[in-house]
Amino acid sequence: SLCYMINYFVDRFSLMRTWQRVPHLGPRISQFSREYFFSAALVAMALLSSYYWSGFPFDSLCEADENNSNITNANPFAGDWIIGIKGTDNTTLESVSSSDPAFVYCRQDFFRYYDKERSFPFTATNQLSDLEWMTSDQEKVTYFFGWGAVLVLVGVIMKFIYTWVMGVLHYYNGDYEPRGEDQDDPFSVQESISAYVPQVYSNIFSCPLLAANLDNVDPELLDWETTDPKYPYSFYDLTKDAEFLLRGKNIADRKMFSVISHWPPTPEDMAAEKQAALEANKGAQENAEAVGEDGANASAGEE
């Protein structure tokens, strides 16, 4: 019972003090993220994957030969070398034979290429002459990754262009495509109708304040009801307050509040809609009965 009591008081405090309506954000943020952010992330992933595959093993060293250095046959660094270990007083002895390969510096980073040197796409064909560092397997991998990144980049750019062009066309030539089937259920008879009415929420009043004149609008279009029968909807109408506070001044010609119009269906229209719905239901029932009779006749004929 103690847990239920604590839960009750916590929920009551939250309901009266902290909780409020969910803000009307809509799906625009998620649509923008899906349309642009994820597309840009896909392009970045494809380009960087291709780039890192091309730079392996990231040591900026190429094997020396007569084409990229003055080294001809023997290794000029052949001999014994005493190498000190950085940060300590220790040394180590290393021996280099004349048959060991020598290496020269080469740029394995396509981002560090000069302006006149072709670096994109990140494939083996764009290695500098006589300074190739890629293995045969690496050349194959970079070929697929490099041109795959190009296809992804071109596809995303074409997608952006298509989206922008269609947005401009829809802006000037709007269209409407209905979805689903007509249920013969008029909108005007729905109990959950809720129209957009500009409202101002206040901590003083129990109901929202209406920032529009609702004299010619059915109050059923609002998504809330007055809590006290002594105070009708007109009590929360800010236009009435403005007319009272600014009495003696002509404010009718000034657009100070939003304008809302409502054209409810006439009784004749409601009767016509109801008759059309009845006829549609009757026709659907007759079709179903005809299909049932055909099926029964077919079964009897088989017997």
QUIVEN-V497387 format. One record per residue. N is the residue number from 0. RES is the residue in one small letter. SS is DSSP state (hx for helix, st for strand, lp for the rest). PSI is psi in degrees with one decimal (none if undefined). D_CENTER is the distance of its C-alpha to the mean C-alpha in Angstrom with 1 decimal. Layout:
n,res,ss,psi,d_center
N,RES,SS,PSI,D_CENTER
N,RES,SS,PSI,D_CENTER
//
This chain:
n,res,ss,psi,d_center
0,s,lp,-32.4,46.4
1,l,hx,-41.2,45.5
2,c,hx,-41.8,42.0
3,y,hx,-37.8,41.5
4,m,hx,-43.1,43.0
5,i,hx,-43.2,40.7
6,n,hx,-39.2,37.6
7,y,hx,-48.0,38.9
8,f,hx,-36.1,39.5
9,v,hx,-45.1,36.1
10,d,hx,-37.7,34.3
11,r,hx,-40.5,36.5
12,f,hx,-42.2,35.9
13,s,hx,-41.2,32.1
14,l,hx,-38.1,32.3
15,m,hx,-20.8,34.6
16,r,hx,-36.1,33.4
17,t,hx,-38.1,29.9
18,w,lp,148.6,27.7
19,q,lp,176.5,26.1
20,r,lp,150.6,23.7
21,v,lp,132.5,20.0
22,p,lp,147.9,18.5
23,h,lp,78.7,16.8
24,l,lp,-41.8,13.4
25,g,lp,-179.1,11.6
26,p,lp,12.0,8.1
27,r,hx,-37.5,7.4
28,i,hx,-46.3,6.2
29,s,hx,-36.6,3.5
30,q,hx,-42.1,3.1
31,f,hx,-41.8,4.2
32,s,hx,-44.0,3.2
33,r,hx,-32.7,2.6
34,e,hx,-40.6,5.2
35,y,hx,-47.7,7.2
36,f,hx,-49.5,7.4
37,f,hx,-32.8,7.6
38,s,hx,-44.4,9.7
39,a,hx,-37.6,11.8
40,a,hx,-36.6,12.3
41,l,hx,-42.0,13.5
42,v,hx,-44.0,15.8
43,a,hx,-41.6,17.1
44,m,hx,-43.8,17.9
45,a,hx,-44.7,19.8
46,l,hx,-45.8,21.7
47,l,hx,-34.2,22.7
48,s,hx,-45.2,23.8
49,s,hx,-40.2,25.9
50,y,hx,-45.1,27.3
51,y,hx,-32.0,28.3
52,w,hx,-33.9,30.0
53,s,hx,-29.5,32.0
54,g,hx,-5.3,33.3
55,f,lp,136.2,34.8
56,p,lp,17.1,37.3
57,f,lp,32.8,36.5
58,d,lp,-4.8,40.2
59,s,lp,36.7,40.8
60,l,st,136.9,44.0
61,c,st,145.9,45.4
62,e,st,131.9,48.7
63,a,lp,143.8,51.5
64,d,lp,-174.5,53.6
65,e,lp,-14.0,55.9
66,n,lp,-29.5,53.0
67,n,lp,5.8,50.9
68,s,lp,178.3,53.7
69,n,lp,1.7,57.4
70,i,lp,126.6,57.7
71,t,lp,-74.4,59.7
72,n,lp,-69.7,61.1
73,a,lp,149.7,61.9
74,n,lp,118.2,59.4
75,p,lp,-11.6,60.6
76,f,lp,13.7,59.4
77,a,lp,139.6,61.7
78,g,st,-173.0,63.6
79,d,st,135.2,63.4
80,w,st,132.3,61.0
81,i,st,118.3,61.0
82,i,st,125.9,57.5
83,g,st,141.0,56.9
84,i,lp,124.1,54.1
85,k,lp,132.9,52.1
86,g,lp,-6.2,52.4
87,t,lp,173.5,55.5
88,d,lp,6.6,59.1
89,n,lp,151.9,58.8
90,t,st,161.9,59.3
91,t,st,149.0,58.9
92,l,st,124.4,60.8
93,e,st,138.4,59.0
94,s,st,135.0,60.7
95,v,st,123.2,59.5
96,s,lp,164.2,61.4
97,s,lp,-18.9,61.9
98,s,lp,-9.2,60.1
99,d,lp,141.2,56.8
100,p,lp,148.2,54.1
101,a,lp,157.0,53.3
102,f,st,151.1,49.9
103,v,st,161.7,48.8
104,y,st,136.5,45.7
105,c,lp,149.2,43.0
106,r,lp,113.3,39.5
107,q,lp,9.5,37.0
108,d,lp,109.1,34.0
109,f,hx,-22.7,32.6
110,f,hx,-16.3,31.0
111,r,hx,8.0,34.7
112,y,lp,153.6,36.0
113,y,lp,169.9,37.7
114,d,lp,-36.7,36.4
115,k,lp,-6.7,38.7
116,e,lp,128.7,37.9
117,r,lp,127.0,35.3
118,s,lp,-8.9,32.7
119,f,lp,135.7,29.7
120,p,lp,164.8,28.9
121,f,lp,76.7,29.9
122,t,lp,171.4,32.5
123,a,hx,-25.2,36.2
124,t,hx,-17.6,37.4
125,n,hx,13.3,36.4
126,q,lp,149.6,38.6
127,l,lp,147.0,41.5
128,s,lp,133.1,44.8
129,d,lp,10.5,47.1
130,l,lp,44.9,44.5
131,e,lp,135.5,42.6
132,w,lp,-10.6,41.4
133,m,lp,143.8,39.3
134,t,lp,170.9,40.8
135,s,hx,-40.7,40.8
136,d,hx,-37.1,38.2
137,q,hx,-35.6,36.0
138,e,hx,-38.6,36.4
139,k,hx,-43.2,35.2
140,v,hx,-46.0,32.1
141,t,hx,-28.5,31.2
142,y,hx,-48.5,31.8
143,f,hx,-42.0,29.1
144,f,hx,-41.6,26.6
145,g,hx,-52.1,27.3
146,w,hx,-26.1,27.1
147,g,hx,-39.3,24.1
148,a,hx,-36.5,22.2
149,v,hx,-43.0,23.5
150,l,hx,-40.5,22.2
151,v,hx,-43.4,18.6
152,l,hx,-46.3,18.8
153,v,hx,-40.6,20.2
154,g,hx,-41.7,17.8
155,v,hx,-40.7,14.7
156,i,hx,-43.5,16.8
157,m,hx,-35.8,17.8
158,k,hx,-43.1,14.3
159,f,hx,-45.2,13.6
160,i,hx,-42.6,17.0
161,y,hx,-42.5,16.6
162,t,hx,-43.6,13.5
163,w,hx,-43.4,15.5
164,v,hx,-44.6,18.7
165,m,hx,-33.9,17.4
166,g,hx,-41.0,16.0
167,v,hx,-42.6,19.5
168,l,hx,-42.4,21.3
169,h,hx,-27.7,19.6
170,y,hx,-38.8,20.4
171,y,hx,-24.0,24.1
172,n,lp,78.5,24.4
173,g,lp,148.8,22.5
174,d,lp,165.9,23.0
175,y,lp,128.9,22.7
176,e,lp,111.0,22.7
177,p,lp,146.1,24.0
178,r,lp,139.3,22.9
179,g,lp,-169.9,25.4
180,e,lp,154.4,29.1
181,d,lp,121.2,31.1
182,q,lp,3.8,32.3
183,d,lp,38.5,35.1
184,d,lp,95.5,34.0
185,p,lp,147.5,33.9
186,f,hx,-31.9,31.4
187,s,hx,-15.2,34.2
188,v,hx,3.4,35.7
189,q,lp,141.9,32.8
190,e,lp,-16.8,33.5
191,s,lp,25.4,29.9
192,i,lp,133.0,29.4
193,s,lp,111.1,27.6
194,a,lp,159.6,27.5
195,y,lp,116.6,25.7
196,v,lp,122.7,28.5
197,p,lp,126.8,28.2
198,q,st,154.4,29.4
199,v,st,123.9,30.3
200,y,lp,134.7,30.4
201,s,lp,144.0,33.5
202,n,lp,-9.4,35.0
203,i,lp,-39.4,38.4
204,f,lp,146.8,37.9
205,s,lp,-18.5,36.9
206,c,lp,156.8,35.0
207,p,lp,152.5,32.6
208,l,st,134.0,34.3
209,l,st,123.1,33.8
210,a,lp,38.9,33.1
211,a,st,155.3,34.3
212,n,lp,124.8,37.5
213,l,lp,26.5,37.6
214,d,lp,-36.6,41.1
215,n,lp,25.1,40.2
216,v,lp,137.8,37.2
217,d,lp,123.3,37.5
218,p,hx,-16.2,36.7
219,e,hx,-15.5,35.4
220,l,hx,-12.3,32.2
221,l,lp,152.0,31.4
222,d,lp,19.4,29.6
223,w,lp,162.1,32.4
224,e,lp,151.9,36.2
225,t,lp,138.8,38.8
226,t,lp,-17.4,40.2
227,d,lp,121.3,43.7
228,p,lp,-16.3,45.6
229,k,lp,-20.9,47.5
230,y,lp,98.5,44.4
231,p,lp,-177.6,43.0
232,y,hx,-30.7,39.7
233,s,hx,-21.8,41.6
234,f,hx,-29.5,42.3
235,y,hx,9.2,38.7
236,d,st,113.0,38.6
237,l,hx,-22.6,38.3
238,t,hx,-32.3,39.8
239,k,hx,-40.5,43.0
240,d,hx,-39.6,43.2
241,a,hx,-40.8,42.6
242,e,hx,-35.3,45.5
243,f,hx,-42.9,47.7
244,l,hx,-31.7,47.0
245,l,lp,31.6,47.3
246,r,lp,143.0,50.2
247,g,lp,-10.5,52.5
248,k,lp,144.6,49.7
249,n,lp,101.9,48.2
250,i,lp,3.9,44.4
251,a,lp,-32.4,44.0
252,d,lp,-5.7,43.3
253,r,lp,134.7,40.6
254,k,lp,87.7,37.0
255,m,lp,-23.1,36.5
256,f,lp,165.8,34.5
257,s,st,154.1,32.0
258,v,lp,127.6,33.6
259,i,lp,133.0,32.9
260,s,lp,146.6,34.7
261,h,lp,127.7,35.3
262,w,lp,83.8,37.0
263,p,lp,152.5,37.9
264,p,lp,145.7,39.4
265,t,lp,163.1,43.2
266,p,hx,-33.7,45.3
267,e,hx,-42.4,46.1
268,d,hx,-41.0,42.5
269,m,hx,-40.8,41.9
270,a,hx,-40.6,45.0
271,a,hx,-41.3,43.9
272,e,hx,-41.8,40.5
273,k,hx,-40.8,42.2
274,q,hx,-40.9,44.7
275,a,hx,-39.5,42.1
276,a,hx,-41.3,40.3
277,l,hx,-43.3,43.7
278,e,hx,-38.7,44.6
279,a,hx,-41.6,41.3
280,n,hx,-38.2,41.8
281,k,hx,-41.7,45.5
282,g,hx,-39.8,44.6
283,a,hx,-37.7,42.1
284,q,hx,-41.1,44.8
285,e,hx,-38.7,47.4
286,n,hx,-41.3,45.2
287,a,hx,-40.7,44.6
288,e,hx,-38.1,48.4
289,a,hx,-40.4,49.2
290,v,hx,-39.1,47.0
291,g,hx,-41.3,48.7
292,e,hx,-39.9,52.2
293,d,hx,-39.6,51.4
294,g,hx,-39.2,50.3
295,a,hx,-40.8,53.5
296,n,hx,-39.7,55.7
297,a,hx,-37.7,54.2
298,s,hx,-41.1,54.9
299,a,hx,-38.8,58.5
300,g,hx,-35.1,59.1
301,e,hx,-35.4,58.1
302,e,lp,none,60.5
//
